[in-house]
Amino acid sequence: MTRQQEGLPSQYAPAEVEARRYEHWEKAGYFTPEAQENPDAPSYTIVLPPPNVTGILHIGHALNHTLSDILVRRRRMQGYRTLWLPGMDHAGIATQNVVERELATEGQSRHDLGRDAFVDRVWQWKAEYGGRILAQMRRLGDSVDWSRERFTMDAGLSRSVQTIFKRLYDDGLIYRAERIINWCPRCLTALSDIEVDHSDDDGELVSIRYGDGDNSIVVATTRAETMLGDTAVAVHPDDERYAHLVGTTVALPLTGRRIPIVADAHVDPSFGTGAVKVTPAHDPNDFEIGRRHDLPVLAVMDERGVITAAGPFQGLDRFEARPAVVAALREDGRIVREVRPYVHSVGHCSRCSTTVEPRLSLQWFVSVAPLAKAAGDAVRDGRVAISPPELNARYFGWVDDMHDWCISRQLWWGHRIPVWYGPDGEVRCVGPDETAPDGWTQDTDVLDTWFSSALWPFSTLGWPDDTQDLRTFYPTSVLITAYDILFFWVARMMMFGLYAMRGKAPAEAVPFQTIVLHGLVRDQFGKKMSKSKGNVVDPLDWMDRFGTDATRFTLARGATPGSDEAISEDWAAGSRNFCNKLWNATRFALLNGAESSDPRGDDSPGSPRSPLAGGEPPVTGDLAVADRWILSRLSHVIAEVDRLLEQFEFGKACEALYHFAWDEFCDWYLELAKVPLGGADEAAAARTRQVLGFVLDQMLRLLHPVMPFVTDELWCALTGADSVMMAAWPDYQFTDEAAEAEVSSLMRLVTEIRQFRSGQGLRSGQRVPARLAGIESTPLAAHEESIRALLRLTAPAEAAPGTGGFTASAALSAEGITVELDLAGTVDLDAERKRLERDLTAARKEATSMTAKLGNEAFTARAPAEVIDKSRQRLAAAETDIARLESRLAALLSPGGRPP
């Protein structure tokens, strides 16, 4: 039994196809670059942004992975040696928090276990529970090379981390110093900026008078408890209001200390009173003011946010101390004004939601100035392109004004800082092939997770060793990521990649050649997704309900470079319908004997491609116009999709594919093909079957990168080959402008008559006798059979019995043809004419009323704008109805066959 006779199931069931197809691809080794056997093939590399080991697939992952997979699958079909390298990030804070919570349920803390035992416990957790997202990536269809999967804490990547730390340290680019950093009083660690979530919170703004009389000065603060650590008041040097106070001192309330009033250009004289309190130990801006004016640094809180300053507030939590300090100031008559609630931006730890505290702390830093300059230069001189280029400015804004990077974290899970301390205060950085002296102790901090992930493009390929993978696949080709981590991850990869590879030629040192930035996924109303709003889309749920291909197509179709995209269930359901449309079209093709084959017979054993290399069917005068038309349209869409994907215009490429597949191929070509396929001319039917099979073959190849599962199932049923994944990417070229013009004319005619039929109240499937007057003198004469089939028009001789033969009762002219319809027996013409006249009278009355109202100056002067706008809308609607009804009345002929 042939595959055409076997056919496909009547409906597409994603759950019965997806896992089977993915397992086959993986077992066949198609995801590896070695699947391309041509040793001279160019390489194409994408490294997957490593998801957290604790993570699960969210909608942002689904978008990013879909777009990356589109690029990889297309390049694979184009003959490249593709490597999409997967892996996971150890996610220091997140993973440690998960295991600590697990220990808490057992009545233990990490301190009960000790450092080594706790780290062992984290590894156990990772082995048992970590990496759920990897199975979900398989579910999404990611064609990543699982044989090269990496983890940021595995032995090879740990060696990379130690190596680059040692080199940066030896080059003076890593140092230890006291600086203000983000601090989580719950996690008891420093945080990077990306680990801080900001929200607008209700607080209070309190204005406090320092000093008395003419020498007093008022400052405002949202954190009154930090005043206990004030060491100055600052004003702008040009602010004449306070010029007489600069250089004097003022009494700090509640403390008995006197603090200086200094002039500093950082102060904004237009904000508040123009005077600010300076607390160098608890605010990053104040710290810099303190450095400029050599102010003392007085810490008044410990690592848990508890007040340490001697006095009545000592021992209070910061949030207990705040109202207590305000109450004491109020009692002392120091409160000038209180604004409550006062909405302001507050940073929270992204892992535990604790309010972050700026804190002076001894930490390790990377001196970023020379690294950031190199990262900026690589984009400026064109070695690295950013898509869309409009985001270049945002990138330069980050790298040109980057502060030194705090890389130490007070955690146990992570890459431990490779610095050792001797008994007499010696300090030594120890590389991966070195051993610290006996009796020395290692620094207790670990590195920021972003430190190791910044090495991802080259550490995963074997650096610092000179591996074959590193030589073949570095620099990587494209990085696809969301614009919101342009600074946090992308800029860091640029800095470290250029530093680590500085011995290479400049164009070969960059970590990637192109940075493609996509936006965030929002709900259908453009709102940010959040659990509190209940508008979060779970991609796993969508894959269960609509299928993976529909989920991927929905995400890709909405993707515009650098812009956020909105999605909805209705759009996902529409994408599922698209899958079903492709399924039914292929079933139709198979049931009608279509199959794809390569006329060139290129089926040599061992070819990395399927036997179907995209051979061209015979394009001769023997082909019907409709066949030449669809081949010409296929050639056009191939070129358009190629152009758009090279520009990373995923949404526009999907739109072009959708309209070609649904509108041109399914809705038009398949209907036109039914005439020769069902006709007596077997030669014409055979030619149409060949074109049908070829176009379907090519269309499924084009769609495969976006919708891998359904296209593979359908293509294999059509061709009998192993997988479309290894088939050649279409490069078919053929243009027939005459055929396109002729079929476009046919489409316009059919569309107008369909609208006319609908206007006459005819059901879409209702057959009506019709005369196509004048068709014989138009290019559409050869298409009369197709036109009648598409429009359900019977011959005039088939008029309803008892109606006295064919009598034209409605007519429409289009494309040089007058289509006369006999509506006897289908429409009561007199009743229809009366109904239309009645509706026309009502529409004219409405138009007259709205015109008079809008012409009344008293109305337009007094009425609200929305009322006037609604009246204009009613007038426009009435005028549209008038035009429509007059047209329909004109089309209805009198009983004698003449216009009424």
PyMOL commands that set and color helices and strands:
alter all, ss='L'
color gray80, all
select helices_A, chain A and resi 3-6+14-28+33-35+59-77+92-104+110-113+115-129+132-140+146-148+155-170+193-195+213-215+224-229+240-242+284-293+318-331+369-380+389-399+449-453+456-459+468-473+483-500+506-509+539-546+548-557+569-591+625-646+650-677+682-703+708-719+724-726+737-759+775-777+779-791+796-798+829-854+857-862+865-891
alter helices_A, ss='H'
color red, helices_A
select strands_A, chain A and resi 43-47+81-85+87-88+150-151+174-184+189-191+196-210+217-221+232-235+249-251+258-263+275-278+335-349+357-366+385-387+405-406+408-409+419-421+427-429+441-442+446-447+476-482+512-518+521-522+565-566+768-773+793-794+810-814+817-821
alter strands_A, ss='S'
color yellow, strands_A
deselect
rebuild
show_as cartoon
